Amino acid sequence: MDADVVIGEMTSGERDSVIALWTRCGLTRPWNDPEADITLATATDTAAVLVARAGGRVVGAAMTGHDGHRGALYYLGVDPDTRRGGIGRSLVRAAEVWCRSRGAPKVNLLVRNENQAVLAFYAALGYLPTNSVSLYRTLDPECAERERVEKATWAAARG
Ligand SMILES: CC(C)(COP(=O)(O)OP(=O)(O)OC[C@H]1O[C@@H](n2cnc3c(N)ncnc32)[C@H](O)[C@@H]1OP(=O)(O)O)[C@@H](O)C(=O)NCCC(=O)NCCS
Protein backbone atom coordinates (compact mmCIF):
# COMPACT_ATOMS: atom_id res chain seq x y z
CA MET A 1 0.00 0.00 0.00
CA ASP A 2 1.28 3.52 -0.82
CA ALA A 3 2.84 5.31 2.12
CA ASP A 4 0.43 8.21 1.65
CA VAL A 5 -2.61 5.98 2.34
CA VAL A 6 -3.66 6.23 5.99
CA ILE A 7 -6.27 4.08 7.74
CA GLY A 8 -8.34 5.29 10.67
CA GLU A 9 -11.84 5.52 12.06
CA MET A 10 -14.33 7.45 9.94
CA THR A 11 -15.04 11.05 10.96
CA SER A 12 -18.58 12.44 10.74
CA GLY A 13 -17.46 14.61 7.80
CA GLU A 14 -16.53 11.48 5.82
CA ARG A 15 -19.94 9.82 6.12
CA ASP A 16 -21.28 10.86 2.71
CA SER A 17 -18.02 9.93 0.97
CA VAL A 18 -18.13 6.48 2.57
CA ILE A 19 -21.72 5.89 1.40
CA ALA A 20 -20.84 7.14 -2.10
CA LEU A 21 -17.84 4.78 -2.15
CA TRP A 22 -19.88 1.76 -1.01
CA THR A 23 -22.49 2.57 -3.65
CA ARG A 24 -19.81 2.85 -6.34
CA CYS A 25 -18.38 -0.50 -5.20
CA GLY A 26 -21.79 -2.18 -5.63
CA LEU A 27 -22.06 -3.00 -1.93
CA THR A 28 -25.39 -1.36 -1.20
CA ARG A 29 -28.83 -2.86 -1.80
CA PRO A 30 -32.22 -1.10 -1.59
CA TRP A 31 -33.14 -3.19 1.49
CA ASN A 32 -29.91 -2.35 3.36
CA ASP A 33 -29.68 1.32 4.32
CA PRO A 34 -25.96 2.23 4.68
CA GLU A 35 -26.91 5.49 6.43
CA ALA A 36 -28.79 3.57 9.14
CA ASP A 37 -26.01 0.98 9.34
CA ILE A 38 -23.39 3.71 9.91
CA THR A 39 -25.59 5.41 12.50
CA LEU A 40 -25.94 2.15 14.44
CA ALA A 41 -22.25 1.21 14.12
CA THR A 42 -21.02 4.62 15.29
CA ALA A 43 -23.50 4.75 18.19
CA THR A 44 -21.88 1.77 19.90
CA ASP A 45 -18.33 1.05 21.01
CA THR A 46 -18.60 -2.54 19.72
CA ALA A 47 -18.49 -1.45 16.07
CA ALA A 48 -16.61 1.01 13.88
CA VAL A 49 -16.30 2.22 10.31
CA LEU A 50 -12.69 2.26 9.14
CA VAL A 51 -11.60 4.37 6.20
CA ALA A 52 -8.51 4.48 4.00
CA ARG A 53 -7.58 8.05 3.04
CA ALA A 54 -5.23 9.21 0.31
CA GLY A 55 -4.63 12.92 -0.13
CA GLY A 56 -7.55 13.65 2.18
CA ARG A 57 -9.91 11.58 0.00
CA VAL A 58 -11.71 8.40 1.09
CA VAL A 59 -10.40 5.60 -1.18
CA GLY A 60 -11.59 2.61 0.86
CA ALA A 61 -13.84 1.74 3.77
CA ALA A 62 -15.09 -1.18 5.83
CA MET A 63 -17.36 -1.74 8.79
CA THR A 64 -16.20 -3.95 11.62
CA GLY A 65 -17.50 -4.97 15.01
CA HIS A 66 -17.83 -7.80 17.47
CA ASP A 67 -20.77 -9.43 19.20
CA GLY A 68 -18.97 -10.70 22.30
CA HIS A 69 -17.92 -13.91 20.55
CA ARG A 70 -16.70 -13.21 17.01
CA GLY A 71 -15.48 -10.24 15.06
CA ALA A 72 -17.31 -9.27 11.86
CA LEU A 73 -16.41 -7.50 8.64
CA TYR A 74 -18.96 -5.78 6.41
CA TYR A 75 -19.03 -3.27 3.56
CA LEU A 76 -15.40 -3.70 2.48
CA GLY A 77 -14.85 -1.58 -0.61
CA VAL A 78 -11.95 0.11 -2.37
CA ASP A 79 -12.36 2.82 -5.00
CA PRO A 80 -12.17 1.10 -8.42
CA ASP A 81 -9.44 3.60 -9.44
CA THR A 82 -7.13 2.57 -6.58
CA ARG A 83 -7.57 -1.22 -6.51
CA ARG A 84 -4.75 -3.80 -6.52
CA GLY A 85 -2.52 -1.49 -4.53
CA GLY A 86 -2.91 -3.20 -1.16
CA ILE A 87 -5.63 -0.93 0.29
CA GLY A 88 -8.18 -3.75 0.61
CA ARG A 89 -5.66 -5.97 2.37
CA SER A 90 -4.70 -3.13 4.75
CA LEU A 91 -8.34 -2.41 5.61
CA VAL A 92 -8.96 -6.09 6.40
CA ARG A 93 -5.82 -6.23 8.54
CA ALA A 94 -6.87 -3.03 10.36
CA ALA A 95 -10.30 -4.54 11.07
CA GLU A 96 -8.62 -7.71 12.36
CA VAL A 97 -6.47 -5.63 14.73
CA TRP A 98 -9.60 -3.74 15.86
CA CYS A 99 -11.41 -7.04 16.63
CA ARG A 100 -8.43 -8.76 18.23
CA SER A 101 -7.71 -5.79 20.48
CA ARG A 102 -11.25 -6.22 21.85
CA GLY A 103 -10.80 -9.92 22.53
CA ALA A 104 -12.48 -11.45 19.46
CA PRO A 105 -10.38 -14.45 18.38
CA LYS A 106 -11.98 -14.91 14.92
CA VAL A 107 -13.53 -12.79 12.19
CA ASN A 108 -16.55 -13.77 10.12
CA LEU A 109 -17.79 -12.18 6.92
CA LEU A 110 -20.45 -12.80 4.29
CA VAL A 111 -19.89 -12.95 0.53
CA ARG A 112 -22.98 -12.65 -1.64
CA ASN A 113 -23.54 -15.57 -4.00
CA GLU A 114 -23.29 -13.18 -6.96
CA ASN A 115 -19.86 -11.95 -5.78
CA GLN A 116 -17.84 -15.19 -6.06
CA ALA A 117 -14.99 -13.27 -7.76
CA VAL A 118 -14.01 -11.72 -4.43
CA LEU A 119 -13.27 -15.15 -2.93
CA ALA A 120 -9.76 -15.07 -4.49
CA PHE A 121 -9.05 -11.84 -2.58
CA TYR A 122 -10.16 -13.33 0.75
CA ALA A 123 -8.28 -16.59 0.06
CA ALA A 124 -5.11 -14.53 -0.50
CA LEU A 125 -5.66 -13.02 2.97
CA GLY A 126 -6.09 -16.42 4.66
CA TYR A 127 -9.91 -16.55 4.89
CA LEU A 128 -11.49 -20.00 4.74
CA PRO A 129 -15.03 -21.04 3.82
CA THR A 130 -17.14 -22.14 6.78
CA ASN A 131 -19.01 -25.43 7.00
CA SER A 132 -22.04 -23.49 8.17
CA VAL A 133 -25.10 -22.12 6.42
CA SER A 134 -25.78 -18.49 7.21
CA LEU A 135 -29.39 -17.73 8.25
CA TYR A 136 -31.09 -14.47 9.11
CA ARG A 137 -34.43 -13.10 10.25
CA THR A 138 -35.57 -9.49 9.96
CA LEU A 139 -36.91 -8.57 13.37
CA ASP A 140 -38.89 -5.45 12.49
CA PRO A 141 -42.08 -6.57 10.60
CA GLU A 142 -42.19 -3.32 8.60
CA CYS A 143 -38.58 -3.81 7.52
CA ALA A 144 -39.30 -7.44 6.66
CA GLU A 145 -42.16 -6.46 4.33
CA ARG A 146 -40.17 -3.64 2.70
CA GLU A 147 -37.27 -6.03 2.21
CA ARG A 148 -39.54 -8.66 0.61
CA VAL A 149 -40.85 -6.12 -1.92
CA GLU A 150 -37.44 -4.59 -2.66
CA LYS A 151 -35.79 -7.98 -3.14
CA ALA A 152 -38.54 -9.03 -5.57
CA THR A 153 -38.13 -5.77 -7.52
CA TRP A 154 -34.34 -6.20 -7.55
CA ALA A 155 -34.60 -9.80 -8.80
CA ALA A 156 -37.19 -8.90 -11.47
CA ALA A 157 -34.96 -6.10 -12.80
CA ARG A 158 -32.14 -8.63 -13.26
CA GLY A 159 -34.27 -11.23 -15.06
C1 LIG B 1 -12.22 -6.81 -2.87
C2 LIG B 1 -11.55 -5.43 -2.85
C3 LIG B 1 -11.88 -4.73 -1.55
C4 LIG B 1 -10.02 -5.65 -2.94
O1 LIG B 1 -9.39 -4.38 -2.76
P1 LIG B 1 -7.92 -4.13 -3.34
O2 LIG B 1 -7.39 -2.89 -2.72
O3 LIG B 1 -7.94 -4.17 -4.83
O4 LIG B 1 -7.16 -5.43 -2.81
P2 LIG B 1 -5.57 -5.59 -2.56
O5 LIG B 1 -4.82 -4.77 -3.55
O6 LIG B 1 -5.29 -5.33 -1.13
O7 LIG B 1 -5.39 -7.14 -2.88
C5 LIG B 1 -4.71 -8.01 -2.00
C6 LIG B 1 -4.54 -9.35 -2.71
O8 LIG B 1 -5.82 -9.95 -2.92
C7 LIG B 1 -5.82 -10.62 -4.19
N1 LIG B 1 -6.81 -9.97 -5.07
C8 LIG B 1 -7.30 -8.71 -4.99
N2 LIG B 1 -8.21 -8.49 -5.94
C9 LIG B 1 -8.32 -9.64 -6.62
C10 LIG B 1 -9.07 -10.04 -7.74
N3 LIG B 1 -9.95 -9.20 -8.33
N4 LIG B 1 -8.90 -11.28 -8.23
C11 LIG B 1 -7.99 -12.12 -7.67
N5 LIG B 1 -7.24 -11.79 -6.59
C12 LIG B 1 -7.40 -10.57 -6.08
C13 LIG B 1 -4.41 -10.53 -4.73
O9 LIG B 1 -3.66 -11.63 -4.24
C14 LIG B 1 -3.91 -9.25 -4.10
O10 LIG B 1 -2.54 -9.17 -3.99
P3 LIG B 1 -1.67 -8.72 -5.30
O11 LIG B 1 -2.32 -7.49 -5.86
O12 LIG B 1 -0.32 -8.47 -4.69
O13 LIG B 1 -1.70 -9.86 -6.24
C15 LIG B 1 -11.98 -4.59 -4.08
O14 LIG B 1 -11.78 -5.33 -5.26
C16 LIG B 1 -13.45 -4.14 -4.03
O15 LIG B 1 -13.76 -3.09 -3.47
N6 LIG B 1 -14.35 -4.94 -4.66
C17 LIG B 1 -15.79 -4.58 -4.72
C18 LIG B 1 -16.48 -4.66 -3.39
C19 LIG B 1 -16.49 -6.07 -2.82
O16 LIG B 1 -16.75 -7.05 -3.51
N7 LIG B 1 -16.19 -6.16 -1.51
C20 LIG B 1 -16.21 -7.41 -0.76
C21 LIG B 1 -17.60 -7.68 -0.25
S1 LIG B 1 -17.67 -9.26 0.60
The ligand as a Tripos MOL2 file, in Angstrom:
@<TRIPOS>MOLECULE
LIG
   48    50     1     0     0
SMALL
NO_CHARGES

@<TRIPOS>ATOM
      1 C1        -12.2200   -6.8080   -2.8720 C.3       1 LIG1
      2 C2        -11.5540   -5.4340   -2.8500 C.3       1 LIG1
      3 C3        -11.8850   -4.7280   -1.5490 C.3       1 LIG1
      4 C4        -10.0190   -5.6550   -2.9360 C.3       1 LIG1
      5 O1         -9.3910   -4.3840   -2.7600 O.3       1 LIG1
      6 P1         -7.9180   -4.1270   -3.3450 P.3       1 LIG1
      7 O2         -7.3930   -2.8940   -2.7150 O.co2     1 LIG1
      8 O3         -7.9430   -4.1680   -4.8270 O.co2     1 LIG1
      9 O4         -7.1580   -5.4300   -2.8140 O.3       1 LIG1
     10 P2         -5.5720   -5.5860   -2.5650 P.3       1 LIG1
     11 O5         -4.8180   -4.7680   -3.5540 O.co2     1 LIG1
     12 O6         -5.2880   -5.3270   -1.1320 O.co2     1 LIG1
     13 O7         -5.3900   -7.1360   -2.8780 O.3       1 LIG1
     14 C5         -4.7150   -8.0110   -1.9990 C.3       1 LIG1
     15 C6         -4.5360   -9.3540   -2.7090 C.3       1 LIG1
     16 O8         -5.8170   -9.9460   -2.9160 O.3       1 LIG1
     17 C7         -5.8210  -10.6190   -4.1880 C.3       1 LIG1
     18 N1         -6.8050   -9.9740   -5.0680 N.ar      1 LIG1
     19 C8         -7.2960   -8.7070   -4.9890 C.ar      1 LIG1
     20 N2         -8.2130   -8.4910   -5.9440 N.ar      1 LIG1
     21 C9         -8.3220   -9.6400   -6.6230 C.ar      1 LIG1
     22 C10        -9.0660  -10.0360   -7.7440 C.ar      1 LIG1
     23 N3         -9.9460   -9.2000   -8.3340 N.pl3     1 LIG1
     24 N4         -8.8960  -11.2760   -8.2270 N.ar      1 LIG1
     25 C11        -7.9880  -12.1180   -7.6670 C.ar      1 LIG1
     26 N5         -7.2400  -11.7870   -6.5890 N.ar      1 LIG1
     27 C12        -7.4030  -10.5750   -6.0810 C.ar      1 LIG1
     28 C13        -4.4140  -10.5270   -4.7260 C.3       1 LIG1
     29 O9         -3.6640  -11.6310   -4.2450 O.3       1 LIG1
     30 C14        -3.9140   -9.2540   -4.0990 C.3       1 LIG1
     31 O10        -2.5400   -9.1750   -3.9940 O.3       1 LIG1
     32 P3         -1.6670   -8.7170   -5.2960 P.3       1 LIG1
     33 O11        -2.3220   -7.4910   -5.8590 O.co2     1 LIG1
     34 O12        -0.3200   -8.4750   -4.6900 O.co2     1 LIG1
     35 O13        -1.7020   -9.8640   -6.2420 O.co2     1 LIG1
     36 C15       -11.9830   -4.5850   -4.0770 C.3       1 LIG1
     37 O14       -11.7830   -5.3320   -5.2620 O.3       1 LIG1
     38 C16       -13.4500   -4.1400   -4.0270 C.2       1 LIG1
     39 O15       -13.7590   -3.0870   -3.4690 O.2       1 LIG1
     40 N6        -14.3530   -4.9390   -4.6560 N.am      1 LIG1
     41 C17       -15.7860   -4.5770   -4.7180 C.3       1 LIG1
     42 C18       -16.4780   -4.6590   -3.3870 C.3       1 LIG1
     43 C19       -16.4870   -6.0740   -2.8220 C.2       1 LIG1
     44 O16       -16.7550   -7.0450   -3.5120 O.2       1 LIG1
     45 N7        -16.1900   -6.1600   -1.5080 N.am      1 LIG1
     46 C20       -16.2110   -7.4090   -0.7580 C.3       1 LIG1
     47 C21       -17.6050   -7.6850   -0.2500 C.3       1 LIG1
     48 S1        -17.6730   -9.2650    0.5960 S.3       1 LIG1
@<TRIPOS>BOND
     1     1     2 1
     2     2     3 1
     3     2     4 1
     4     2    36 1
     5     4     5 1
     6     5     6 1
     7     6     7 2
     8     6     8 1
     9     6     9 1
    10     9    10 1
    11    10    11 2
    12    10    12 1
    13    10    13 1
    14    13    14 1
    15    14    15 1
    16    15    16 1
    17    15    30 1
    18    16    17 1
    19    17    18 1
    20    17    28 1
    21    18    19 ar
    22    18    27 ar
    23    19    20 ar
    24    20    21 ar
    25    21    22 ar
    26    21    27 ar
    27    22    23 1
    28    22    24 ar
    29    24    25 ar
    30    25    26 ar
    31    26    27 ar
    32    28    29 1
    33    28    30 1
    34    30    31 1
    35    31    32 1
    36    32    33 2
    37    32    34 1
    38    32    35 1
    39    36    37 1
    40    36    38 1
    41    38    39 2
    42    38    40 1
    43    40    41 1
    44    41    42 1
    45    42    43 1
    46    43    44 2
    47    43    45 1
    48    45    46 1
    49    46    47 1
    50    47    48 1
@<TRIPOS>SUBSTRUCTURE
     1 LIG1         1 GROUP 0 **** ****
